[in-house]
């Protein structure tokens, strides 16, 4: 399986966020996306899963299911944890694994992997920020998908949990998975390639010929 | 089917827990209807005449009450991103959320209506007709409301906009709902005529609502 992007560009709210982004990640590889605040790290991840429109360029997933979009084959761990405070830890995980089409049989395993099995019956409202994040990570383990897009996965996690997350990611890569992570810090993975988003959009994109200008006006 | 069942049960579970909308809607309905005899006075003939209209109005307002958080809550906590990434078509997911919302807020109104109708001097046949019209008509209110809820999803004070957008669209449902309920207690027209139109309005809204709401959600997530 290989995820590749060719000459990808992003516009949000009439502003060029990035342009000319190329990368290619194969099974078992990870890519750390770096850049200053506002460089478009999150936008790039959201673009891959189809939550932000591709302004120009191409995204493709070789070896995936051609019937499904990339987003339908990927896990996205965003800034928000997608948890309902009135549901318990187990119920939250149950919901997402049922929604993404997994069976509920093995939900204890993911909870144990992130160290939340003792809190399974606690309403999610009582969880700390780090625990909420760990519960979101359990979602990635409950439903098997090979492409993981992680937005600042280590934020709010304590040192022990960061090590645990690195182990989980390493195991995912060993099983042939792909990880794209937007991050400022270290991921703790053995060999991660880096994609650095430019500080300013390349001038070629701003003052382009006819085609580019038309795009800006629309 | 599994993702849809998951959404249905999750939404209903949230609605009946602390802070959910299920109890609020029906309590609001009961309180508003209870206030009417105090405002109008103990004129039994008058109460009997305006009863169906009051109950329908209160049901309309009550079913709008919890609607603004229907998609906004999922948007605010990031669930909507994941729902959009799911393999289930968004239109069907939206319709499922509508069904869950109706089961947890609309159906209790239908059940409470004959009981609270006693305070408006509603007798047996009138109450039965009213329950029937509410049973058929409240799904239309919910599904028309889906459109407003989807449009208001990114707005901070979406509830107000929702009411302004949705209430005019609910006018036909209100007209034929009240007409059918009145016809059953000896109006000049037969019960069947307005009731059939009410059924048609509901069927149309069941189709149009999810598609329009899904389109609005897709537009707003850009």
Interface residues (C-beta under 8 A of the other chain):
Chain A: X46 X49 X50 X51 X52 X53 X68 X71 X72 X74 X76 X78 X79 X80 X81 X82 X83 X84 X85 X86 X87 X91 X94 X95 X96 X98 X99 X100 X101
Chain B: X2 X3 X5 X6 X7 X10 X13 X14 X17 X18 X19 X20 X76 X77 X78 X79 X81 X82 X83 X84 X85 X86 X87 X88 X221 X222
